[in-house]
Amino acid sequence: MMSTKTQLAIIGGGPGGYAAAFLAADLGMQVTLTDMKKNPGGVCTWEGCIPSKALLHISKLITEAEDAKKWGVEFGEPKIDLNKLRDFKNGIVNKLTGGLGQVAKLRKVNFIQGKASFVNSNTLLINKSDGTTEEIVFEKAIIATGSTPAKVPGLSIESLRVMDSTSALELNDIPKRLLVIGGGYIGLELSTVYAALGSKVTIVEMLPGILPGADRDLVAVLEKRVKAMMQNIFVETKVVELKETKEGIQVKLEGKNVTEPVQTFDKVLISVGRKPITNGLGLEKTKVKINDKGFITVDKTLRTDDQNIYAIGDVVGNPMLAHKASAEGKVAVEAILGHKIVFEPNAIPAVVFTDPELAWTGLSETEAREKGIKVEVAKFPWGASGRATTLDRNDGMTKLIIEPETERILGVGIVGVGAGDMIAEGTLAIEMGAVVKDLELTIHPHPTLSETMMAAAEVFYGRATDMYRPKRK
């Protein structure tokens, strides 16, 4: 068996793993990166963020073409070629993952395709894709194995008609009737795709509302449009039984608003969150510890209870977001090199890529209420936005969460077209300790949706140019 020495070994080639590997190589370290796929990219690039956004782009195009009828422009009924659509999606994935493979080579990162597990606190055993094994002796290691779709206890059924988020993105067909179990961001994004492509979609969420945790006023804007796209949305409802029949998947529902408890769907998508991947890593042969929720415990430098091993991304806890993993990966590398650094962001933005998009960063109004934190809220509705009006998309809102005594911006929430691209300004404001006056005095280009950030700041002072809303005394 071949044995290799390396300064840094990284298990998992997703956005956290490859970001760490590339930075470490740039800083002069000898790096070995392992992953089950033939190129870096991880779930995000191979079967998550990237392919889903490609399909969401297509679904948005379809809905905009339908909306155009109101403006006097008709394109006719869309003709969907699933083979071409899959080729488009797969082409994007292959281009990006292939590019990451090339970047790894240019940086002289030793990339090994295979499954890695710990032999001890300084050694990895890699079962390579070619059937051979290789031993990697490392000085430091980073675990970046990510997460996998969670399952609903009691609803395990082996059927090609039952999908998780990964198989749903394969887009094997467009079911006439689709049930989506879970009203979180993944469920809503995939519901949006399938509804635009022609499926009659029913969403079931066991909690009182879709997108649990997000501010209800922002969700309400999104929900209005989503309801128009979907066949049904049932909240406070459980799926208690799945059974395959000749007609499809027979589903039994329990909920106060369910009038038809037994229904049949052509396919069912289970999207109830994700769980960290820690099984099969040989962690029991190290000092790494896992908490009662299944996450690896780390300190603020991302070091585990084993001084030689660090962990980043989904395996260390929520939020399970690619950009959070990337940021953690960079902090871990600098900590390994002895730099004075910790992972202590004031804000981590989150985006739901539905139509309209919903994004938030920093402290939400819901979180402030739950924690008893006194805040002021300034909202600017997009009905008063010139740019939103030109797009015929006034269904939007920008809100600021503000500390009353200092006027410091603690959080930002946006719902509307392009919210995901706008939320970074809010994150920067929070990280820089900006106050509302800073945002008000920042000149924004006109006419743009980004102006709504400045306008929300003006609302706080009761002098918004585009609407009359005096400040309450």
C-alpha positions in Angstrom: 0.0 0.0 0.0 1.3 3.4 -1.0 2.0 5.9 1.8 2.2 9.7 1.4 3.1 12.5 3.8 1.3 15.9 3.6 1.1 19.0 5.8 -2.6 19.3 5.5 -5.2 16.7 4.6 -8.8 17.7 3.8 -11.7 15.3 3.6 -14.4 16.6 1.4 -14.1 18.7 -1.8 -17.2 21.0 -1.4 -17.2 24.8 -1.1 -15.6 24.5 2.4 -13.0 21.9 1.5 -11.8 23.3 -1.8 -11.8 26.9 -0.4 -9.5 25.7 2.4 -7.3 23.6 0.1 -6.8 26.5 -2.3 -6.0 29.0 0.4 -3.6 26.6 2.1 -1.8 26.0 -1.2 -1.6 29.8 -1.8 -0.1 30.2 1.6 2.6 27.6 0.8 1.3 24.5 2.4 1.5 21.0 1.0 -2.2 19.9 0.6 -4.0 16.7 -0.1 -7.7 17.0 -0.9 -9.9 13.9 -1.0 -13.5 13.5 -2.3 -15.7 10.8 -3.7 -16.3 12.7 -6.9 -13.8 12.9 -9.8 -13.4 16.7 -9.2 -13.9 19.1 -6.4 -17.3 20.8 -6.0 -19.2 18.9 -3.4 -22.9 18.5 -3.1 -23.3 22.2 -3.7 -21.8 22.2 -7.2 -22.6 18.6 -8.2 -26.1 18.1 -7.0 -27.3 21.1 -5.0 -26.9 24.8 -5.2 -25.6 25.0 -8.8 -27.9 22.6 -10.7 -31.0 23.9 -8.7 -30.2 27.5 -9.6 -29.8 26.5 -13.3 -33.3 25.0 -13.2 -34.7 27.9 -11.3 -33.4 30.2 -14.0 -35.4 28.2 -16.5 -38.5 28.2 -14.4 -38.3 32.0 -13.9 -38.0 32.4 -17.7 -41.2 30.3 -18.2 -43.2 32.4 -15.6 -41.9 35.7 -17.0 -43.0 34.6 -20.5 -46.4 33.9 -19.0 -46.4 37.3 -17.2 -45.5 39.0 -20.5 -49.1 38.4 -21.8 -50.2 41.2 -19.5 -47.8 43.6 -21.3 -49.0 42.7 -24.8 -46.3 40.1 -25.7 -47.1 36.5 -26.2 -44.6 33.6 -26.9 -47.1 30.7 -27.0 -47.1 27.6 -24.8 -43.6 26.5 -23.8 -42.3 23.3 -25.4 -40.0 21.5 -22.9 -37.3 19.2 -24.1 -36.2 17.4 -21.0 -33.1 16.0 -22.6 -31.9 19.4 -23.6 -32.8 20.8 -20.2 -30.8 18.1 -18.5 -27.9 18.7 -20.9 -27.9 22.4 -20.0 -27.9 21.7 -16.3 -25.3 19.0 -16.5 -23.1 21.2 -18.8 -23.0 23.9 -16.1 -22.1 21.3 -13.4 -19.4 19.8 -15.6 -17.9 23.1 -16.6 -17.7 24.3 -13.0 -16.4 21.1 -11.4 -14.0 20.6 -14.3 -12.7 24.1 -13.7 -12.2 23.4 -10.0 -10.2 20.3 -11.0 -8.0 22.4 -13.2 -7.5 25.1 -10.5 -6.5 22.3 -8.0 -3.8 21.1 -10.5 -2.6 24.7 -11.0 -2.2 25.2 -7.3 -0.5 21.8 -7.0 -3.1 20.4 -4.7 -2.9 16.6 -4.5 -6.4 15.6 -5.3 -7.4 12.0 -4.6 -10.8 10.5 -5.6 -11.9 8.1 -2.9 -13.4 7.6 0.5 -11.2 8.6 3.5 -11.3 7.5 7.1 -9.1 8.0 10.1 -6.6 5.4 11.2 -5.5 7.6 14.0 -5.0 11.3 14.8 -2.2 11.6 12.1 -3.2 9.1 9.5 -5.9 8.6 6.9 -6.7 5.5 4.8 -8.2 6.3 1.4 -10.1 3.7 -0.5 -9.5 5.1 -4.0 -11.9 5.0 -6.9 -9.6 2.7 -8.9 -9.9 0.0 -6.2 -6.5 0.6 -4.6 -5.8 2.1 -1.1 -3.4 4.8 0.0 -2.2 5.9 3.4 -1.9 9.6 4.0 0.2 10.7 7.0 -0.7 14.3 7.9 0.3 17.0 10.3 -3.2 18.6 10.4 -6.5 17.6 8.9 -9.8 19.3 8.1 -13.1 17.4 8.0 -15.4 19.0 5.4 -17.7 16.1 4.6 -20.9 18.1 4.4 -24.4 16.7 4.8 -27.0 14.5 3.2 -30.8 14.7 2.8 -32.6 13.8 6.0 -35.4 11.2 6.1 -38.8 11.2 7.8 -39.0 8.5 10.5 -41.7 6.0 9.6 -41.9 7.1 5.9 -39.2 5.0 4.5 -40.4 3.5 1.2 -38.2 2.1 -1.5 -39.7 3.5 -4.8 -38.5 5.4 -7.8 -41.6 7.5 -7.3 -40.2 8.8 -4.0 -37.4 11.4 -4.4 -35.0 13.4 -2.2 -33.5 16.7 -3.3 -30.7 15.0 -5.1 -32.8 12.7 -7.3 -35.3 15.5 -7.9 -32.6 17.5 -9.6 -32.0 14.6 -12.0 -35.2 15.7 -13.7 -36.1 12.2 -15.0 -39.7 13.3 -15.8 -42.3 15.9 -15.0 -44.9 14.3 -12.8 -48.5 15.5 -13.3 -49.1 15.4 -9.6 -46.2 16.0 -7.2 -46.3 16.1 -3.4 -43.5 18.0 -1.7 -43.0 17.1 2.0 -41.4 20.1 3.7 -41.9 23.8 3.2 -38.4 24.9 3.9 -36.1 26.6 1.3 -35.1 23.4 -0.6 -38.7 22.2 -0.8 -39.9 25.6 -2.0 -37.2 26.0 -4.6 -37.8 22.5 -6.1 -41.6 23.1 -6.0 -41.0 26.3 -8.0 -39.1 24.4 -10.6 -41.6 21.6 -11.0 -44.6 23.9 -10.9 -43.2 26.0 -13.7 -42.4 22.9 -15.8 -46.0 21.8 -15.5 -46.5 19.7 -12.4 -49.5 20.3 -10.1 -47.6 20.7 -6.8 -48.9 20.2 -3.3 -46.7 21.3 -0.4 -47.1 19.9 3.1 -45.4 21.5 6.1 -45.9 20.3 9.7 -45.2 23.8 11.2 -47.7 26.7 11.2 -46.1 28.3 8.1 -43.7 27.8 5.2 -40.1 28.9 5.6 -40.1 28.4 9.4 -37.7 30.9 11.1 -38.0 33.6 8.5 -39.9 36.8 9.4 -43.6 36.4 8.6 -44.0 39.7 6.9 -41.4 38.8 4.3 -42.7 35.3 3.9 -46.2 36.7 3.4 -45.1 38.5 0.2 -43.5 35.3 -1.2 -46.4 33.1 -0.1 -48.9 35.1 -2.1 -47.2 34.3 -5.4 -46.3 30.8 -4.4 -49.9 29.9 -3.6 -50.9 31.1 -7.1 -48.3 28.6 -8.6 -49.2 25.6 -6.4 -52.2 23.3 -6.4 -52.3 23.3 -2.6 -50.2 24.3 0.4 -51.1 22.6 3.7 -49.4 23.9 6.9 -49.8 22.3 10.4 -50.1 19.0 8.4 -48.3 15.7 8.7 -47.8 12.9 6.2 -48.4 9.8 8.2 -48.3 7.1 5.5 -46.9 6.5 2.0 -48.0 3.5 0.0 -47.2 2.6 -3.6 -50.1 1.6 -5.8 -50.6 1.1 -9.6 -51.7 4.7 -9.8 -48.8 6.2 -7.9 -48.0 6.9 -4.3 -51.0 6.9 -2.0 -50.5 9.4 0.8 -52.4 9.8 4.1 -52.4 13.3 5.5 -53.4 14.6 8.9 -54.1 18.3 9.4 -56.8 20.7 10.4 -57.3 22.1 6.9 -57.1 18.7 5.1 -60.5 17.9 3.6 -59.2 14.9 1.6 -57.0 12.8 3.9 -56.1 10.2 1.4 -54.6 11.4 -1.9 -52.6 9.8 -4.7 -49.6 11.5 -6.4 -47.4 10.5 -9.3 -44.3 11.3 -7.3 -43.4 12.5 -3.8 -40.4 14.6 -2.9 -39.2 14.4 0.7 -37.4 17.6 1.6 -37.2 17.9 5.4 -33.7 19.2 5.9 -30.2 17.7 5.9 -28.1 15.8 8.4 -24.3 15.9 8.8 -22.1 13.1 7.4 -19.9 11.7 10.1 -20.5 7.9 9.8 -17.7 5.9 8.4 -15.0 8.5 9.1 -13.3 6.5 11.8 -13.8 9.4 14.3 -13.8 6.9 17.1 -10.0 6.4 16.4 -9.4 10.1 17.1 -10.3 12.5 19.9 -13.0 14.2 17.8 -16.3 14.5 19.6 -19.9 14.7 18.3 -22.7 16.5 20.2 -26.2 15.2 20.8 -27.4 16.7 17.5 -24.8 14.8 15.5 -22.5 17.7 14.8 -18.8 17.7 15.4 -17.9 20.0 18.2 -15.3 22.8 17.4 -14.0 25.9 19.1 -13.9 29.4 17.5 -10.9 28.5 15.4 -12.8 25.4 14.0 -10.5 23.0 15.9 -12.1 19.8 17.3 -11.2 18.1 20.6 -8.3 16.5 18.7 -5.6 19.2 18.4 -4.6 17.9 14.9 -8.0 17.9 13.4 -10.3 20.7 12.4 -13.9 20.6 11.0 -15.9 23.0 8.9 -19.2 23.4 7.1 -22.4 21.4 7.6 -20.7 18.9 9.9 -20.2 21.5 12.6 -23.8 22.9 12.7 -26.3 25.4 11.2 -26.7 27.3 9.1 -25.9 24.7 6.5 -24.8 27.1 3.8 -22.0 26.9 1.2 -20.7 30.4 1.8 -20.5 29.7 5.6 -18.5 26.6 4.9 -16.1 28.5 2.6 -15.6 31.2 5.3 -14.9 28.6 7.9 -12.5 26.8 5.7 -10.4 29.9 5.3 -10.4 30.6 9.0 -9.4 27.0 9.8 -6.4 27.2 7.5 -5.2 30.5 9.0 -5.6 29.1 12.5 -3.6 26.0 11.5 -0.8 28.4 10.3 -0.8 30.1 13.7 -2.5 33.3 12.7 -4.6 35.1 15.3 -8.1 34.5 13.9 -11.5 33.1 15.0 -14.8 32.5 13.2 -17.1 35.2 14.6 -19.2 36.7 11.9 -21.8 39.3 12.9 -24.0 38.2 10.0 -24.3 35.2 7.7 -26.7 35.9 4.8 -29.3 33.4 3.7 -31.2 33.4 0.4 -34.2 31.4 -0.8 -34.1 31.4 -4.6 -37.8 31.3 -5.2 -39.7 33.9 -7.2 -39.7 36.4 -5.6 -36.4 35.7 -3.8 -36.3 36.1 0.0 -33.0 37.0 1.8 -32.0 38.0 5.3 -28.8 38.6 7.2 -27.9 39.4 10.8 -30.7 39.6 13.4 -34.2 38.9 12.2 -37.3 40.5 13.8 -38.4 37.1 14.8 -35.1 36.3 16.5 -35.1 39.6 18.3 -38.6 39.0 19.6 -37.7 35.5 20.8 -34.6 36.8 22.6 -36.2 39.8 24.0 -34.0 42.2 22.2 -35.5 45.7 21.8 -35.3 46.8 18.1 -36.9 49.3 15.7 -38.0 48.2 12.3 -38.0 50.3 9.1 -39.8 48.9 6.0 -39.9 50.2 2.5 -42.5 48.5 0.3 -41.6 48.1 -3.3 -44.9 49.5 -4.4 -43.1 52.8 -4.2 -40.0 51.7 -6.1 -39.7 53.0 -9.7 -37.5 50.1 -10.8 -39.8 47.5 -9.3 -42.7 49.2 -11.1 -40.9 49.0 -14.5 -40.4 45.3 -13.9 -44.1 45.0 -13.0 -42.9 43.3 -9.8 -44.0 45.5 -6.9 -44.3 42.4 -4.7 -41.3 43.2 -2.6 -40.1 44.8 0.6 -36.9 45.9 2.2 -36.6 46.1 6.0 -34.0 47.2 8.5 -33.7 45.9 12.0 -32.2 48.7 14.1 -30.8 49.1 17.6 -32.8 52.1 19.0 -30.2 53.7 21.2 -27.3 53.7 18.7 -29.2 53.4 15.4 -26.8 50.6 14.5 -28.1 48.2 11.8 -28.5 44.8 13.3 -30.3 43.0 10.5 -31.7 43.3 7.0 -34.5 41.4 5.3 -35.4 41.6 1.6 -38.1 39.9 -0.4 -38.4 40.6 -4.1 -36.8 40.1 -7.5 -33.0 39.9 -7.0 -33.1 40.0 -3.2 -30.2 37.5 -3.1 -27.9 39.8 -5.0 -28.8 42.8 -2.8 -28.4 41.2 0.6 -24.6 41.5 0.6 -24.9 45.2 1.2 -26.8 44.6 4.4 -24.2 42.0 5.5 -21.4 44.5 4.9 -23.3 47.2 6.8 -23.7 44.9 9.8 -20.0 43.8 9.7 -18.8 47.4 9.5 -21.0 48.5 12.4 -22.9 50.9 10.1 -25.7 53.1 11.5 -28.8 54.0 9.6 -27.4 57.4 8.7 -24.5 55.7 6.8 -27.0 53.9 4.6 -29.2 56.9 4.1 -26.2 59.0 3.0 -24.9 56.3 0.6 -25.9 57.4 -2.9 -27.5 54.6 -4.7 -28.0 54.5 -8.5 -31.4 55.3 -9.9 -33.6 53.5 -11.0 -32.5 50.3 -9.2 -33.8 47.9 -6.7 -30.8 48.6 -4.5 -32.3 52.1 -3.8 -34.8 50.4 -1.5 -32.0 49.9 1.0 -31.4 53.7 1.1 -35.2 54.3 1.1 -35.7 52.0 4.1 -33.1 54.1 5.9 -35.1 57.2 4.9 -38.3 55.6 6.3 -36.6 55.3 9.6 -36.1 59.0 9.8 -39.6 59.8 8.4 -38.4 61.5 5.3 -38.5 58.9 2.5 -38.5 60.6 -0.9 -40.7 58.2 -2.7 -43.4 57.7 -0.1 -45.0 59.7 2.8 -44.5 57.9 6.1 -43.8 60.3 8.9 -41.7 58.9 11.8 -43.8 58.0 14.8 -43.2 60.1 17.9 
